[in-house]
């Protein structure tokens, strides 16, 4: 007998950022309540741009251009970088337990497992993709999908991806601010040389629903399950409305994680875990305040633990390293380690002393 997972699939209309993200945040909540098996959500957004949980939206985007062009902007609950969404980009939310059979262990294993599903889906369409850690699927060195994840409900996780069926590069260039360090690190002069789409790779038109079919079938093949198309229950609808009201339509959510604007040194590094930005101020020889941001994957609790381990402690390199090591756990910030974080903090310290 087949094991059935639930499928929320929306092909009738593109949804607002508030609605789509609120449905996705409900997925792991519902699984964590014990009421549901894993849930896959396949859909598309209205023209929009969504930043990762730890990014400064005002630093990442030209918000005046977004407003002028009628492009929605919001912040998701998962980490990672900025993504441009719309009716020609497949949005995927997946809520599941970390111990679901078929997943490799750890956050790295989860990324490898789900990327394998997407690689298989693209393969059935005639596209050969590879997983490029930390969070990209690439075809011939060009990005075709970005992956992100978060854990807000204990043993259950939310996984996000956006799979580019088609893509508006001029729009991206018009509304995004891209740190020079990231451009230099990637080694490209414009996004059109770093992005690709399903249609571009196939050289022909293909529908979003066809791509969704391929993703659904690849999940079923990988995990030996069958999806049963479903809709949110009354309890789940209440949760969705709560997330819309209390999170995705509130400015204190959308504009959270702001970069400090004055008298703080900045240490910016491109790391295996993503773009890491440290904002630091000194009081004599001690760290008065420190803010850790970027497009990495972590949890608010872990970021706060690291920040608190550094505040009002010595700014000497050996003490920074010791304080970080005292609270550090594996995958505390996915893809980072204590030496890399220490290096970014020292760079911020050096720049702060120049102010």
C-alpha positions as CSV (number, residue, x, y, z in Angstrom):
1,X,0.0,0.0,0.0
2,X,1.3,3.4,-0.9
3,X,2.1,6.1,1.7
4,X,0.2,9.3,0.9
5,X,1.5,12.8,1.3
6,X,-0.6,15.9,0.8
7,X,-0.3,18.2,-2.1
8,X,-1.5,21.8,-2.2
9,X,-1.3,22.8,-5.9
10,X,-2.4,26.2,-7.2
11,X,-2.4,26.5,-11.0
12,X,-5.5,28.7,-11.2
13,X,-3.9,32.0,-10.2
14,X,-0.7,33.6,-8.9
15,X,-0.9,34.5,-5.3
16,X,0.3,37.5,-3.3
17,X,3.6,37.2,-1.3
18,X,1.6,37.4,2.0
19,X,-0.7,34.5,1.0
20,X,2.0,32.3,-0.5
21,X,4.4,32.7,2.3
22,X,1.7,32.2,5.0
23,X,0.6,28.9,3.4
24,X,4.2,27.8,3.4
25,X,4.8,28.7,7.0
26,X,1.7,26.7,7.9
27,X,3.1,23.5,6.4
28,X,5.7,22.6,9.0
29,X,3.3,23.9,11.8
30,X,0.6,21.5,10.6
31,X,3.0,18.5,10.4
32,X,4.4,19.4,13.8
33,X,0.9,19.3,15.3
34,X,0.7,15.6,14.3
35,X,-2.3,16.3,12.1
36,X,-0.6,15.8,8.7
37,X,1.9,13.9,6.7
38,X,4.5,15.9,4.7
39,X,2.9,18.6,2.6
40,X,4.1,19.8,-0.8
41,X,2.9,23.3,-2.0
42,X,3.4,24.1,-5.7
43,X,2.3,27.5,-6.9
44,X,3.3,30.8,-8.5
45,X,3.5,34.4,-7.1
46,X,2.4,37.6,-8.6
47,X,5.4,39.7,-9.8
48,X,7.3,40.1,-6.6
49,X,10.7,40.0,-4.9
50,X,11.4,38.2,-1.7
51,X,14.4,38.6,0.6
52,X,15.8,36.0,3.0
53,X,15.1,36.1,6.7
54,X,18.4,37.7,7.7
55,X,18.7,40.3,4.9
56,X,18.2,44.0,5.1
57,X,15.5,44.6,2.6
58,X,16.4,48.3,2.2
59,X,20.0,47.4,1.4
60,X,19.0,44.5,-0.9
61,X,16.3,46.3,-3.0
62,X,15.6,49.6,-4.7
63,X,12.2,49.9,-3.0
64,X,11.2,53.0,-5.0
65,X,11.7,51.0,-8.2
66,X,9.6,48.1,-6.8
67,X,6.8,50.4,-6.0
68,X,7.0,52.2,-9.3
69,X,6.8,49.0,-11.2
70,X,4.1,47.4,-9.1
71,X,6.4,44.7,-7.8
72,X,5.5,43.3,-4.4
73,X,8.3,42.9,-1.8
74,X,8.4,40.8,1.4
75,X,10.6,38.8,3.7
76,X,10.3,35.0,3.9
77,X,11.0,32.9,7.1
78,X,13.8,30.9,5.5
79,X,17.4,32.0,4.9
80,X,19.2,32.6,1.7
81,X,19.3,35.5,-0.7
82,X,16.9,37.6,-2.7
83,X,14.7,36.0,-5.3
84,X,12.6,37.4,-8.1
85,X,9.2,35.6,-8.3
86,X,6.3,35.8,-10.8
87,X,3.8,33.7,-12.9
88,X,6.7,32.0,-14.8
89,X,8.6,30.9,-11.7
90,X,7.6,27.7,-9.9
91,X,7.4,28.3,-6.1
92,X,7.8,25.3,-3.9
93,X,7.1,25.0,-0.2
94,X,7.6,21.7,1.5
95,X,6.8,21.0,5.2
96,X,8.1,17.7,6.7
97,X,9.7,16.1,9.7
98,X,13.5,16.0,9.8
99,X,13.4,12.3,10.5
100,X,11.2,11.5,7.5
101,X,12.5,8.3,5.9
102,X,14.5,8.9,2.7
103,X,16.3,12.1,3.9
104,X,20.1,12.2,4.5
105,X,20.9,13.5,8.0
106,X,21.6,17.1,8.9
107,X,20.8,20.3,7.1
108,X,23.4,19.5,4.4
109,X,21.8,16.1,3.9
110,X,18.4,17.8,3.5
111,X,19.7,20.1,0.8
112,X,21.4,17.2,-1.0
113,X,18.2,15.1,-0.8
114,X,15.8,17.7,-2.1
115,X,18.2,19.0,-4.7
116,X,18.4,15.4,-6.0
117,X,14.6,15.4,-6.4
118,X,14.8,18.6,-8.4
119,X,17.7,17.3,-10.5
120,X,15.6,14.3,-11.3
121,X,12.6,16.5,-12.3
122,X,14.7,18.5,-14.6
123,X,16.3,15.4,-16.1
124,X,12.8,14.1,-17.1
125,X,12.3,17.4,-18.9
126,X,15.6,17.0,-20.8
127,X,17.9,19.2,-18.7
128,X,21.0,18.1,-16.8
129,X,21.5,20.0,-13.6
130,X,23.9,19.7,-10.7
131,X,23.7,20.9,-7.1
132,X,26.2,23.7,-6.3
133,X,26.5,24.0,-2.5
134,X,25.4,25.9,-0.5
135,X,22.0,26.4,-2.2
136,X,21.9,26.5,-6.0
137,X,21.0,24.2,-8.8
138,X,23.0,25.0,-11.9
139,X,23.0,24.0,-15.5
140,X,26.3,24.6,-17.3
141,X,27.4,26.9,-14.5
142,X,24.2,29.0,-14.6
143,X,21.6,29.1,-11.8
144,X,18.2,27.6,-12.5
145,X,16.9,27.2,-8.9
146,X,17.7,28.5,-5.5
147,X,17.1,26.5,-2.3
148,X,16.5,27.6,1.3
149,X,15.2,26.1,4.6
150,X,14.2,27.0,8.1
151,X,13.2,25.3,11.3
152,X,10.7,27.2,13.5
153,X,8.8,24.2,14.9
154,X,11.3,21.9,16.5
155,X,11.5,18.6,14.6
156,X,9.7,19.9,11.5
157,X,11.2,22.0,8.7
158,X,10.1,24.2,5.9
159,X,12.0,23.9,2.6
160,X,11.7,26.5,-0.1
161,X,12.8,26.6,-3.7
162,X,12.1,28.7,-6.8
163,X,12.5,27.0,-10.2
164,X,13.0,29.3,-13.1
165,X,10.7,28.4,-16.0
166,X,11.2,31.9,-17.4
167,X,12.8,35.0,-15.9
168,X,12.9,38.8,-16.3
169,X,16.6,39.7,-16.0
170,X,16.1,43.4,-16.8
171,X,13.6,43.6,-13.9
172,X,16.1,42.0,-11.6
173,X,18.8,44.5,-12.6
174,X,16.4,47.4,-12.1
175,X,15.2,46.6,-8.6
176,X,18.1,44.8,-6.9
177,X,21.1,46.2,-5.1
178,X,23.9,43.7,-5.4
179,X,27.0,43.9,-3.1
180,X,30.1,44.4,-5.2
181,X,31.9,41.6,-3.2
182,X,29.2,39.1,-4.4
183,X,29.6,40.3,-8.0
184,X,33.3,40.0,-7.9
185,X,33.2,36.6,-6.2
186,X,30.8,35.2,-8.8
187,X,33.0,36.4,-11.6
188,X,30.3,37.9,-13.8
189,X,29.5,41.3,-15.1
190,X,25.7,40.9,-15.5
191,X,23.1,38.5,-14.2
192,X,22.2,37.3,-17.6
193,X,25.4,35.4,-17.7
194,X,24.7,33.7,-14.4
195,X,21.0,32.8,-14.8
196,X,19.2,30.3,-17.0
197,X,15.7,29.0,-17.3
198,X,13.9,25.8,-18.3
199,X,12.7,27.4,-21.5
200,X,16.1,28.7,-22.4
201,X,17.7,25.3,-21.8
202,X,15.1,23.5,-23.8
203,X,14.9,26.0,-26.6
204,X,11.1,25.9,-26.7
205,X,8.1,27.0,-24.7
206,X,7.0,24.8,-21.8
207,X,4.2,25.4,-19.4
208,X,4.6,26.0,-15.7
209,X,2.1,23.1,-15.0
210,X,4.4,20.7,-16.9
211,X,7.3,21.6,-14.7
212,X,5.1,21.2,-11.6
213,X,4.1,17.7,-12.9
214,X,7.8,16.8,-13.2
215,X,8.5,18.0,-9.6
216,X,5.6,16.1,-8.2
217,X,6.5,12.9,-9.9
218,X,10.2,13.2,-8.9
219,X,9.1,13.5,-5.2
220,X,6.9,10.4,-5.6
221,X,9.7,8.4,-7.2
222,X,12.4,9.5,-4.7
223,X,10.3,8.8,-1.5
224,X,8.1,5.9,-2.8
225,X,4.9,7.8,-2.0
226,X,1.8,9.1,-3.7
227,X,0.5,12.6,-3.4
228,X,-3.2,13.2,-2.7
229,X,-4.3,16.7,-3.9
230,X,-5.8,18.5,-0.9
231,X,-6.7,21.9,0.4
232,X,-6.0,23.6,3.8
233,X,-8.2,22.4,6.6
234,X,-10.2,24.9,8.8
235,X,-7.4,24.9,11.3
236,X,-4.8,25.4,8.6
237,X,-6.8,28.3,7.1
238,X,-6.8,29.9,10.6
239,X,-3.0,29.6,10.7
240,X,-2.7,31.0,7.2
241,X,-4.8,34.0,8.2
242,X,-2.8,34.5,11.4
243,X,0.5,34.5,9.5
244,X,-0.9,37.0,7.0
245,X,-2.1,39.3,9.7
246,X,0.7,39.0,12.2
247,X,3.7,38.6,9.9
248,X,3.5,39.2,6.2
249,X,1.5,42.4,6.2
250,X,3.4,44.0,9.0
251,X,6.2,46.5,8.5
252,X,8.0,45.3,11.6
253,X,8.4,41.9,9.9
254,X,9.2,43.2,6.4
255,X,11.7,45.8,7.5
256,X,13.3,43.8,10.3
257,X,17.0,42.9,10.3
258,X,18.0,46.4,9.4
259,X,21.7,47.1,9.1
260,X,22.9,49.6,11.7
261,X,23.4,53.0,10.0
262,X,26.1,54.7,12.0
263,X,29.3,54.3,13.9
264,X,29.7,50.6,13.3
265,X,32.4,48.9,11.4
266,X,31.4,46.5,8.7
267,X,33.0,43.1,8.0
268,X,31.7,41.6,4.8
269,X,32.9,38.2,3.5
270,X,31.6,35.8,0.8
271,X,31.7,32.4,2.5
272,X,30.7,28.8,1.7
273,X,27.6,29.5,3.8
274,X,26.6,32.7,1.9
275,X,27.3,36.4,2.1
276,X,28.2,37.2,5.7
277,X,28.0,40.7,7.1
278,X,29.1,41.7,10.6
279,X,28.3,45.1,12.1
280,X,30.4,46.0,15.2
281,X,31.0,48.8,17.5
282,X,33.7,49.1,20.2
283,X,33.8,50.6,23.7
284,X,37.5,50.9,24.4
285,X,38.9,47.4,23.9
286,X,35.6,45.6,24.3
287,X,32.8,44.8,21.8
288,X,29.9,47.0,22.7
289,X,27.5,45.7,20.1
290,X,27.6,43.2,17.2
291,X,25.0,42.3,14.6
292,X,25.3,39.2,12.4
293,X,23.4,39.4,9.1
294,X,23.7,38.0,5.5
295,X,22.1,35.4,3.2
296,X,23.1,32.4,5.2
297,X,20.9,29.7,6.8
298,X,20.4,29.6,10.6
299,X,17.8,30.2,13.3
300,X,17.2,33.4,15.2
301,X,18.1,31.6,18.4
302,X,21.5,30.6,17.1
303,X,22.3,34.0,15.7
304,X,21.3,35.6,19.0
305,X,23.5,33.2,21.0
306,X,26.5,34.1,18.9
307,X,25.9,37.8,19.2
308,X,25.3,37.5,23.0
309,X,28.6,35.5,23.3
310,X,30.5,38.5,21.9
311,X,28.9,41.5,23.5
312,X,30.9,43.2,26.2
313,X,33.8,40.9,25.8
314,X,37.4,41.5,24.7
315,X,37.9,42.4,21.0
316,X,41.2,40.5,20.8
317,X,41.3,37.8,18.2
318,X,41.9,35.0,20.7
319,X,39.0,36.0,22.9
320,X,36.7,36.4,20.0
321,X,37.6,32.9,18.9
322,X,37.2,31.5,22.4
323,X,33.8,33.1,23.0
324,X,32.4,31.9,19.7
325,X,33.8,28.3,20.3
326,X,32.1,28.3,23.8
327,X,28.6,28.3,22.2
328,X,29.3,26.9,18.7
329,X,27.5,23.8,17.5
330,X,27.7,22.0,14.2
331,X,25.6,23.7,11.5
332,X,24.8,26.6,13.8
333,X,25.2,28.7,10.7
334,X,25.1,26.3,7.8
335,X,28.4,26.3,5.9
336,X,30.3,28.5,8.3
337,X,32.8,27.8,11.0
338,X,34.4,29.7,13.9
339,X,37.6,30.8,12.0
340,X,35.5,32.3,9.2
341,X,33.2,34.1,11.6
342,X,36.2,35.3,13.5
343,X,37.8,36.7,10.4
344,X,34.6,38.7,9.5
345,X,34.4,40.1,13.0
346,X,38.1,41.2,12.9
347,X,37.5,42.9,9.6
348,X,34.5,44.8,11.1
349,X,36.7,45.7,14.1
350,X,39.4,47.0,11.8
351,X,36.9,49.1,9.8
352,X,35.3,50.4,13.0
353,X,38.6,51.6,14.3
354,X,39.0,53.7,11.2
355,X,35.8,55.7,11.8
